[in-house]
Amino acid sequence: MAAERRKLIVVSNRGPVAYGRNADGTRVARRGGGGLVTALRTLVEHHEVTWIASAMTAEDRAVAREAGDEPIDERSREGSPYRLRLAVHAPEAYDWYYNVVANPLLWFAQHYLWNLGSTPNLGPGVHHAWDHGYVAVNRAFADAVLAELERTPEATVFFHDYHLYLAPRFVRESRADAALAHFVHIPWPQPDYWHVLPRELREAIHDGLLANDVVGFHSARWRRNFLRASEEILGAECDDAEGRVTHEGRRVLVGAHPISVDSAEFDELARSEAVLAAERRLAAERCERLILRVDRTDPSKNVVRGFRAFELYLAAHPETHGRVGMLALLDPSRQDIPEYSEYLGAIQRTARAVNDRFQRPGWTPIDLRIEDDFAASVAAYKQYDVLLVNAVYDGLNLVAKEGPLVNERAGVLVLSENAGAHEEIGRWALTVNPFDVAGQAEALHAALELPPDERQARAEAIREHVRGHDVGAWVDAQLAEFDRGAGERAAAGAG
């Protein structure tokens, strides 16, 4: 971690804390989880951070009203101080922003999830949600950033993800000298796929990102797609070798730095009583060989095809009946959006169909658990023989790193070639095409049949790589990119 202490303004839709009330009416601050919050915790520990996020709960809004225009003094789970500024949005604007545009429109577009023969149908409601939801909420975020820049004009602003594509342009229009960076945590599709969106939307998205000094992605694949899309959609001048885009007289650096996990935190979690208790329960219930998947119930995670692949595997290998089981630990995701609730139903129906076909007394092939239980997930990480990550597309996929980090059975990773993590650790996994159900079935069989020494070598290689490229290394890469962008901005100003 770089020693220099910096002033940073972190901007994300969801923040590191949510406020609520206990049964006795006392206000409590519940520390947030999730990959982004965990990753950015390292910034909070080492730098002077103001975090801007949406007020998500009624108590969040009450806290924001009480604070007025002043940020709230908070502390991270580890005790590091930071300041929190909550952006309060009109409920209908936030609904349009999040539930109509960000999810599912942008999420589906960027994960190639639309069935283009029939969806999407972009009627007046989508355009209304864009203008009065997505644009409005992004402008509110920009206003909050500008207020903080009045206090600390030397701070670097670090935007995150698909919720905030327009905010950098709004900030740039008022503060031409601001240091702005944006990290996109999901895939960036090829230029043609952006033509699913109306011209004004796709142009505004690319233009908004190119108002930054630095734009980051998890993989060179997504970075390359962004460069090509910027060139085709906006006519920007792109230098692939240097990772630079020139747009409206400004030069923007575009980097690829895969995010990672806190290996020390996972070591501690693996030894915690909650995980050990969950592991004891799992050990008492598990089959001889365990195939694991840990995911959200999100269409991009490809759970249904994974179940179908396991069905094909069982059909082809009756000798494994009663000996091999699949444990699916799934966190329910965005169930207020119809496409997500429908997919959860498909997951449940498919698991039932596989179990109805093959189960027998004492053995249920698919153990499907739909709940948010991170301790159980870490316990299962320690115990799997095969970890299946078959995402349709994924910006990175931290499960592919978390599992091998703590696994104790020389487990084999079966990994989608469309997960961003494949670029980094795919050489030690068994690669699958996420649409090839037969190929996935064959990969499950191959993974279970690998010789012990090869299993061990693959598992150790992934674990060593993740430990050597942890979340601290990712943060250092972001800071180095900030410095490079600042240097180029200064040089351009001097010129």
N, C-alpha and C positions, 0 to 999 in steps of 0.2 A: 504494500500500500504506500502510495506516494506520501512523503512527509509534509509537504506544503499544505497548509490548511486553507481551504477555499470557501468562497461564498457561493452557494448554489440555490437555485429556485427549482425544485422538482415539481412537475405538473402531471397529474394523472387523474383519471376519472374517479377511481376508488383510492381512498387514502389509507394511512397506516393505523387508523384508530376509528372506531365508531362509538358514539355515546348512546347510553340507554339509562334505564332506571332499575334499581333493585326492587325486590318485593316491598321493602320498607320506604321506597320513594327516593332513596339516595342515588344521586347521579354516579354512574360508573363509566369508565373508558375501557372498552374492550379492544385489546390490541389485535390488529389485523394480521391475517396470514396470507397465503398465496405467494406465487413465485415472484411477482414484481416487488411486493412489499419486502419479502425476505431478501431479495437481491439488493435493493436500495438501502436496506438497513446498514450496510457497510458504509455507504456515503454518510449516513447520519452519525455513525460512530466517529468518523474522522474529519468531518467538515462542518461548516456552519450552514445548516440547511433550513430553508423555509419550504414547506410542502403545501402545495395548493391542490385541493381535491373537492369533489362534489359533497355537499351535505346530503347524506343518504337516508338518515333516519329523522324522525320528528325531533329527537333530542339533539341531533346534529344541528338542525335548524335553530333550535332554541339557543344552543351554544353560540352559533354564528350571530344571532340577533344580539345576544348579550355582549359579544366581543366588538360589535360595530365594525369599524374599519381597521381594527387592530388584530394582528395574528394572535393565536393562543399559544402560550408556552406549554410544551408537552415534553414527554420523555419516552424513549423507545423501550422495548421490553428489557433491554440490557441496561437502561438507565441513562442513555445518552440524550442530551437536550436537543430539541429542535423546535421550530415554530410551525404551527399549522394554521392555514387560512382556508376556511370552508366557503366554497362558492355555492350560493343558494339559488336554485332555479325554480321557475314556476312549474308545478307538477305536470301540467299538460305539455309544456315545452320539453321537459326531461323525458317524458314518455315517448314523444315523437323522436327525440334525439337518440334514445337508447333502444327502444323496442321496435322502431320502424326503420331507422337509418343505420345506426351502428350495428345493431343485431335485429334482424338478420341481413339487411341489404349488403353492408360492407363486409361483414364476416363471411357471408355466403359467397360473395364475389371473390374475395381474396383466398378462399379455400376451394374454389372451383366447384361449389356445391349445387349450383343451379342446374336444373334439368331444362336446358334451353329450348327444348321443343314446347314447353308449356309454362315455364317460370323463368324469370319473374314477370309479372304484369305491372308495369310502372304507371299507375294511374295518377289522377290529380292528388290523391292522398299522400303519395310518396313525395311529390314536389312540395306539397304543403308542409310535410314533416321536415323536409330538408330546410326550407326557408325559415320556418317558425320554430323548429326544434334544433336540428344539428347546427345551423348557422348561429342561432340565438345562444345556444349553450357554449359554443366555441367562442363567441364574442364575450360572453360573461367570463370565461376563463382568461381570455386575453386582457380584459379589464382588471382582473385580479393580479395578473402578472405585471401589468403596467403600474399598478399601485405599489407593488413590491419593488419594482425598479426605481421608483421615485425615492424609496428609502435606501436601496443599495444598487446604484446604477452599474457598479462594477461586477455584479453577480452574473454567473452563467445560468441561463434558463434551460432546463432539461425536460422537454416534453416526452410523453410516452404514449405510443400506440394509436390505434385506429379511431379512437374516440375524439382525437384532437388535431385532425389534419389541417383545419382552417385557422386555428389559433395563432400559429407563428406568423402568418401573413398579416393578421390584424395587429399583432404586436409590432411587426416591422414597419407598418404604415405610420405608426406613431413614434417609434424609436429606431431610426435607421442604424444607430450605432450599437444596438443590443447584441449580446452574444447569445445565439440561439442554437440549440441542438435538439434532435428528435430521434428517438429510437423506436423502430417499428418491430413489434414482437411477433407478428404473424406473417405468413407468406406474402410475397409480392407477385401477383400473376403476370403472365406475359402480356404484351401490349394489346393483342387482339381481344383478350378477355375483358379488358377495361371498357371495351365498346358495348358491353352489356349495359353500362350506365349511360344516361344522357350526357351529351357533350359538356354541358355546363358543370355537371357534377364531376366528371373525370378530370376536366381541366382545373377546376378549383382545388381538387385533392392534390394533384401534382404541383400546382402553383403554390399551395399552402406549404407543402413540405420543402419546396425549393426556396422559401423565404428564410430557412434556417442556414446557418453556417456549416453545420454538420448533420448528416442523416445516417443512421446506422441500422443494420440488419444482422440477423443471426448467421446467415450463410452467404457465400459468394453467389449462389444461385439466385437468391432474392435480390441481392445487390445488382446483379447483372440485369435482371428483369426490370428493376427500377430505372436503371440508366437507359435501357432501350425504350421503355414506356415514356420517359421524360422527353426523349428525342422525338418519338412519333407523335405524342399527344400535344406537346407544347412547342416542338421545334427547337428544343434546347440543344446546345452543343455539348456532346459527351465525350470524355476521354476515358475509355475503359481501363487502360493500363494504369493511369494515375488515380482512377476513382474520383473523377471530378466532373461536375456539371456546370456549365456557364449558362445562366438564364437572366435575362433583363440586366445584363451588365455585371451580375454578381456571380462569384465562383462558390460552389458548394461542394464540400468533400463528402463522399459517400463511402462508408466503410462496412466491413463484415466482421463482427466479433461475437461468437456464440456465447450466450449467457451460461452460467453454470450454477452449482449449488455450494453451500457452505459445508465442506466435508467434516469439519470439527463438530458442527451442529448435528449432523447425521450420526456421527460416532456416538455423541451423547444421547441422542434419541434412541439409538439401537440398544443402549444399556438402561434406558429408563424403565421404571416399574410398569408403566402403562403398556409399553411395547412388550416387555417380557411376559406380562400377564396375557396379552393377546396372542403371543407366540405359543404359550403353553396351551391355550385353547385350540389354536390351529394345529399344533403337533398331535393333539388327541383326535382330531377330526380328519386330517388330511389323508389322501391316498398315498400309495407308494411313490408315485411321481406326480409332481404338481406343475401345471401350466397356469401362469398368473397373468392377469391384465388389471391395471389400475388406471382408470380414466374418468373423465366426466361423461355424462350421457349426452354428448354433443355429436351431431351427425358427422362432423369432421373426424371423429375418433374411430369410426368404422367398426363399431362393436358388432353389428349384425353380421357383416362378412366374416369377422373373426369367429363367431359362433358357428357359422356355416362351414368354415374351414375345419373346425374341430369336429363337426359332424362327419365330414368327409374322411377325416383321419380315423375316427372310430369305426366307420363303415369299412374302411380298407384294412383295419388292424383289429379284428375281434379279439385277438390274444391280449389286448390292452384293457379290455373291459373289466372294470372293478379295480384296476391297478393305476390308471391314469385319470386324473380329474382336472377340471378347469375351475379356478376361483376367479370370479369377476367382481372386483370392488369398485363400484361406480358411484360417483358423486353426482346427485341430480343437478342438472344445469338448466337455467333460464326457462323454467317450466311455465312462465307466463307468456312465452312466445309459442304460437301453435306448432311451428315446425319442430321445435325441441320436444314438446310434450308428445307429439305424434311419434317422434323417433324413440322416445322412451318406451312407448307402447310396443313398437316394433322389436325393441330389445327384449322385452318381457315375453312377447309371443314367440320369438325365435328360441329363446332359452327353454321355454316350455315344450316346444316342438321337439327339440333335441333330447330333452329329458324324457318325454313321453316315448320316444323311439327306442332309447337305449337303457333307461334306468332299470335297476333290479333291486331287490331288498338289500339294504346296506350300502348302495352305491347310487349316487345321483351325479351324472357326468358334469353338469354345470352348476356350480354353487354361486348363484347370483345374489349379491347384496347391494342394495341401493341405499346408501347412507354416506354421510360425511364422517369418516372415522379414520383420521390420519394415523393413529397408533396401530390400528389393524393393518393399514397399508404398509407401514414400516416393518411390522412383524412378518407380513407376507413377503416383502422384499428379501428378508433374511432367508426365507425358506423355499423359494421357487427353484424348480429345475429348468424351466423355460419361462422367459418373460416375453410376452407378445405385445409389440407396439406396431400396429398396422395402419396407422393414420392415413386417411385419404391424402391430406396435405397438413403439414404442421410447421409453424415458424421455427421451432426447435424440437420440443418435447423433452421436458425435464425428467419424466419417468424413466427414459432410457439411460439417464445418468444416475438418478437416485437409486434405482434397483441394484445395479452392479456394485455400487459403492459399499453397500452393507450386506450383500448376499453371502451366505456361508456354505453354499452347496455347489460351487462352481457352475452356477446357472448360466444358461445360454440365452443371449439376447437375439430375438427374431425381430428385425427392424425394417419398417417401410422405407423404400428408397425415396419417398416424398416427404419424409420428416427432415427438418433442417439438421437434426443431430446426426443424420446419416453421413453427411459430408465430413464430420469430425471423427466419429467412432465406428462408421459402417464397416471398416476393414476388419473389425473384430467381431462383427455380428453376422448372422445369416440374413441376407437381404431378401425382401419380398416385394413384389408388386402388389399394392393394396387392393387392386381390382381383381387379381388372379386368385380366386378362392382355392382352386386346385393346387396352385403353387404354394399357397400358405399352408395347406394341409401337408404337402410334402416337406415343407420347411419344419413344421412341428415334429414330424417323424424324424427328420435328419437331426434336429437339435437333440432329441431324446436319445438318439443312437450314437452321437459323437463319442469317440474314445475319451476316457477320463483325462488323459494328459492334454488333449486338445481343448476340452472344456475348460480346464484349469488355466491354460495359457491365454485363451480368449478372455476369460473373466478377469484375470489379473491385469491384462493389458488395458482393458477399459477402466478398471479401478485406478490403476496408476495414472492414466491420462486424466481422469476427472480430478484426482487429488492434485495433480500438477497444474491443472487449468481450472481452478475453482472460481467462486464468485468474486473473490478479491482480485484475481487476474483480470476478470471482465471489467470490473470497476476501473482498474488501472488503465486498461485499454481505452475506456471512454474518456478518462481524463487526458490521456495522451492525444486523443483525437480532438478534444476541445482545444488543447494547446496548439495543435497543428492548424486547426481552423482559425484560431485567433491570430496566429502568425501570418496566415495568408490574407486575413482581413486587414491587418495592419499594413502589410506590403501593398495591397491593392489601394488602401487609402493614401499611402505615401506616394504611390504612382499617380 
